[in-house]
Amino acid sequence: MNKPLIVQDGYVFILGAVILAVLAKLFVNVYIAVIPALFALYFVYFFRNPHRTIPKDESLLVAPADGKVMGIETVYEDTYLNQECKKIIIFLSIFDAHVNRAPLAGTIKFQQYTCGRFRPAYKDGVGFENERYSIGIDHGDTHILVTTIAGVLARRIVSWVTLGDDLLHGQLYGMVKFGSCAEVYVQDNVEITVQKGDRVRGGETIIGRIKK
């Protein structure tokens, strides 16, 4: 599995800020150059891909991203699962690592990108109004749907996978640029192991387990 320290999508932001800092120092002054230099450091931080220890037990669902659990709801999911299920909502601040990881190993059987608004990602209803990207994963023992939702600052959702691809447990598959929300829909044979208010780490925190 590819494990870059900084994801490739961040290079253009980092390099652009560094170039602006150099130009500002050369043609304006060093004090102005501090501003783009600070942005360069932030972009390095934002586009980081921290090392995570993926659980060996593939019946365990891991968090798809870093963030805070904002709620767990019972809903009817009608795009892939087509049944009543549990939805885990995770909010990512601009200081969280924004790479997305597969909660379970499996094959992508569903993929959907939806244009929409850019309301704050912590607001109720953004999963239906905001720009979002969903993948449905067939694990064999269960199916899950993972939806990444853009926020007020997130203007681009990036995916490195497509329909039919096989995902490893905890594998990187995409990211959202600058503030977002992730939702995980699980069937009733998954026991949820987190609760509202918990902090989670993508690829590492166990958010559920498939019931035997």
N, C-alpha and C positions, 0 to 999 in steps of 0.2 A: 504494500500500500504506500502511495506517495505521501510523504510527510514533510513538506517544506516548512521552514520556520515562518515565512511570510508568503501568503498566497499570491499567485502571479497577478491577480486582478489589482493588487495594491501598488504594483511597481510604477504605473503611470502617475498615480497620485503622489507617491513619495518622490519620484524623480522630478516631477513638475514643481513641487514645493522647494526642493533643493536648488533647482535652476533659478527660481525666483529669488531665493535667499542670496545666491551668489551675485545675481544681477543687481539686487538692491544694495549689497555691500559695495559693489564696484561703482555704481552710478548714483547712489543716493547717500546712504550712510549705514553704519553697522547697526544702529538702533532700529531702523526700519527693517533691516535684514532679519532681525530676531523673530518677527512675526511669521514669515513663511518657514523659518527654521523650526519654530514650534509646531506648525502644521505638519511639517515633515516627520517630526518625532511622533505626533499623534497618529499619523497614517501608518507608521511602523507598528505602533501599538494596536491600532484598530484592525489591521489586516494580519495580525499574528495568528499562527496556528499552533496553539499550545499542545504539548505532548499530553496524551491521555492514555490511561490504562484501561483498555476495553475488557469487560468481564468475559471470561472463557465460556461461561454457561450461556448458550445462545437462546435459551428460553427467557432470558432477562431482557427487558426493554430498557435501553439507555436514553437519556435525554437527547433530543436532536440538536440542542444548542445550549449555550450558557444563558442564565437568566433567572428570573423569579417566577414561581408558579402563581399565576393570578387567579386561577379558579379551576374547578373540576365540575363539569356539567354533564347531565344526561340529555342527549339530543338525538334527533333522527338525521342520519347522514345519508343524503340521497344522490351522491355523485359516483361513489365507488362501492361503499359497504352496503348501501340500501337497506339499512336497518337501524334500530335504536342502539345507541352505543354511548360510551363515555368519551368526553372531550377534555383533554388536559391543555390548558392555556399557559404559555410561557412568554413573558415579556423580556425583551432584550434592550437594555439601555445602550447609549452610545459608548459606554465603557466596557461592555461585555465583548468577548470574542464572538464574531458574527459568522464563523464558518458553521455549516450545517452538516450533521452526521446522521447516518441511517440508524434508527432505533433498533432495528432487527435486520438480520441477513435475509435476503430474499430477492425475488424478481420484480421489477417494476412492471405492473400490469395496467396501470392507469397514470396518465399525465395530463395536467391541465394548467394553462396559464390564463389568468383573467385580468383584464385591464380594470382599473378602478380609481378611486380617490386616494388621497394621501393624508388621512386623518391620523392624529396621534395613536400609536399602536396599542396603548393601554385603554383606549375608549371602548365601551361596549358596542358591538355591532361591526367592528372593523373587519371581522372575518368575512362579512358579506358585502361591505362597501369598498374596501381598499384593494389596491392591486395585490394579487396573490398568485402563488404557484403551488400546485399540489402534486404529490406522487402517491400512488397506491402500491403497497408492497405485499406480495404474496410470500409468506414465510413457509407455508405448508401447513403448520398447525394453527395458524391464524392469519388474518389479513389486517393491515393497519393503513390509515391514511395520514400523511403528514403534509400540513399546509404551512407555507412560509408567507407572511403578510408584511407588506411594506408599511412604513410609518410616515410621519410628517417629514422626516429628513431622508428616509430611504426612497431613492428614486430609481433603483435598478435591482432586480432580482436576477441572480446568476445561477445557472444550473450547468453542471459538468456531466450530467447523465441524461439518458433518454429512455423512451419506452422499450422494454425488452431487456434492458441491462440488468445484470446480476450485481447486487450490492453485498458487500461484506458487513459483518456486525460492526457498527461504529464508523463505517467508511465515510469520508468526506464526499459530499455530492453537490454542494453549492454554498452560496452565501447571499446575504442581503446587505446592501451598502447603506450604513448609517441609521440605526434604530429600527427595530421591527418586533414582530411577534411570531411565535410558532405555535401551531395547534397539532395535537396528536389525537386521532380518533381510534379507539380500540374496541374490539368486540367483547362480548360478555365472558369469554374464556380467558380474559386478561385481568389479573388482580392488580389494581393500582397501589403503588407503594409510596406515593408522595401526597402531600396535602397543600392546601392554599398557604402561601407565605414561604414555602421552602425555596432555598437557593439551589440551583442545579448546575452541573457542569456537563457540557455536551460530550457524549461518548463515554462518560464515566459514571454519572449518577444514575442509579437504577430507578426508573419511574414506574415499572410494572413487571409482572412475571406471568408467563403463560401457565394456566392451571393444568396440572396433570390429570 
